[in-house]
Amino acid sequence: MGNKNDSGTSEHNQQQMQGEPQSASQSSAKGDIDRRSMTYEQLAERRSTPRSKTPFYKVMLGLNVFGWVGMVVVLVLFHYARPDFISGVQQYWGIEGDSSWSESHLSAMTIMLQVCLIVSLVSIVMRARRNRRRTDSFGVNLIILFAIAAISLITLATTLGL
């Protein structure tokens, strides 16, 4: 079928196809030669595993999910850390509200933002090293997660002096 290795098939492969028995020393010596020169069929079989079944893909998926779940945790912590909104009616009636940030929630939120930033950066580097083809996707969601975490940390540092 137009395979460039059809004419260059080794004796070992031809003997295996014909079903001839071999001795142990011959098979080990010829096995070393076959490992060095893979045929097109062997290469295609090696790459026939879907990407979703590889351990690297599972690690990348786990890091991606962990990063976004961490961002949701950051949003929940932000809700509890921020000061209360004091409306005009509350001011008129003299009802006081909490106007300071919760330090414990703020420190936890900062740590979670740093974790999200590191996880997204590690995922971006891993994906960049893995993708070699033009058709491989780069993972824009990781860049968005990195940007959100970085901008949030910069904003916290400049406005609250952390």
C-alpha positions in Angstrom: 0.0 0.0 0.0 2.8 2.4 -0.8 4.7 1.6 2.4 8.3 2.5 2.0 9.4 -0.3 4.2 7.8 -3.1 2.1 11.0 -4.0 0.2 13.2 -3.6 3.3 11.4 -6.0 5.5 13.9 -7.9 7.6 14.4 -11.7 7.6 13.1 -11.8 11.1 9.8 -10.3 10.2 9.5 -12.6 7.1 10.1 -15.6 9.3 7.5 -14.5 11.8 5.0 -14.2 9.1 5.7 -17.7 7.8 5.6 -19.1 11.3 9.1 -20.7 11.4 10.5 -21.4 14.9 13.7 -19.7 16.0 16.2 -20.3 18.8 16.3 -18.0 21.8 19.7 -16.5 20.9 18.6 -15.7 17.4 15.4 -14.1 18.5 17.1 -11.9 21.1 19.8 -10.6 18.7 17.2 -10.0 16.0 14.8 -8.4 18.5 17.4 -5.7 19.3 17.7 -4.9 15.6 13.9 -4.7 15.2 13.6 -2.3 18.2 16.0 0.1 16.4 14.1 0.1 13.1 10.3 0.3 13.5 8.1 -0.4 10.5 5.4 2.0 9.5 2.8 -0.5 10.8 4.4 -0.6 14.2 4.7 3.2 14.4 1.0 3.5 13.4 0.0 1.0 16.1 2.0 2.9 18.7 0.2 6.1 17.8 -3.2 4.5 17.6 -3.8 5.0 21.3 -6.3 7.9 21.7 -5.0 11.0 23.4 -7.6 10.8 26.1 -6.3 7.4 27.2 -2.7 8.6 27.8 -1.5 9.4 31.4 -0.2 12.8 30.2 -3.7 13.8 29.1 -5.2 12.7 32.4 -2.6 14.7 34.3 -3.3 17.7 32.2 -7.1 17.3 32.6 -6.6 17.0 36.4 -4.5 20.1 36.6 -7.0 22.0 34.5 -9.9 21.0 36.6 -8.0 21.6 39.8 -7.1 25.2 38.6 -10.7 26.1 37.8 -12.1 24.6 40.9 -9.5 26.6 42.8 -10.8 29.8 41.1 -14.3 29.0 42.2 -13.0 28.6 45.8 -11.3 32.0 45.4 -14.6 33.6 44.4 -16.3 32.1 47.4 -13.5 33.3 49.7 -13.8 36.8 48.1 -17.5 36.9 48.9 -16.8 36.2 52.6 -13.7 38.4 52.8 -15.1 41.7 51.3 -16.6 44.4 53.5 -20.4 44.7 53.7 -22.2 46.9 51.3 -23.7 49.8 53.2 -26.7 51.2 51.3 -28.1 54.7 51.5 -31.0 53.5 53.6 -28.6 52.0 56.1 -26.7 55.2 56.3 -29.9 57.2 56.7 -31.2 55.0 59.5 -27.8 54.8 61.1 -27.4 51.1 60.8 -23.7 50.2 60.8 -22.1 47.5 58.7 -18.7 45.9 58.6 -16.4 48.1 56.5 -13.2 46.1 56.8 -11.8 43.1 55.0 -11.7 39.7 56.8 -8.0 39.0 57.2 -8.3 35.2 57.5 -10.4 34.9 54.3 -8.1 37.4 52.6 -5.0 35.4 53.3 -6.7 32.2 52.2 -7.8 33.9 49.0 -4.3 35.1 48.3 -2.9 31.6 48.8 -5.5 30.1 46.5 -4.8 32.7 43.8 -1.1 31.8 44.0 -1.9 28.1 43.7 -4.1 28.8 40.7 -1.4 30.9 39.1 1.3 28.2 39.6 -1.0 25.4 38.4 -2.0 27.3 35.2 1.6 28.2 34.5 2.8 24.6 34.9 -0.1 23.4 32.7 0.8 26.0 30.0 4.4 24.9 30.0 3.5 21.2 29.9 1.1 21.7 27.0 3.6 23.8 25.1 6.2 21.1 25.3 3.7 18.4 24.3 2.0 20.1 21.3 4.1 19.9 18.2 1.6 19.8 15.4 -0.2 22.8 13.9 -3.5 21.1 14.6 -2.8 20.7 18.3 -4.9 23.1 20.4 -3.0 25.3 22.8 -5.5 25.6 25.7 -6.8 29.2 25.8 -8.6 28.4 29.0 -5.3 28.0 30.8 -4.1 31.4 29.6 -7.4 33.0 30.8 -7.0 31.3 34.2 -3.4 32.6 34.4 -4.5 36.1 33.5 -7.4 36.2 36.0 -5.1 34.9 38.8 -2.3 37.3 37.9 -4.6 40.4 37.6 -6.3 39.5 40.9 -3.1 39.2 42.8 -1.8 42.5 41.3 -5.1 44.2 42.2 -5.0 42.8 45.8 -1.4 43.9 46.2 -2.0 47.5 45.0 -5.3 48.2 46.7 -4.9 46.4 50.0 -1.1 46.5 50.3 -0.6 42.8 50.6 
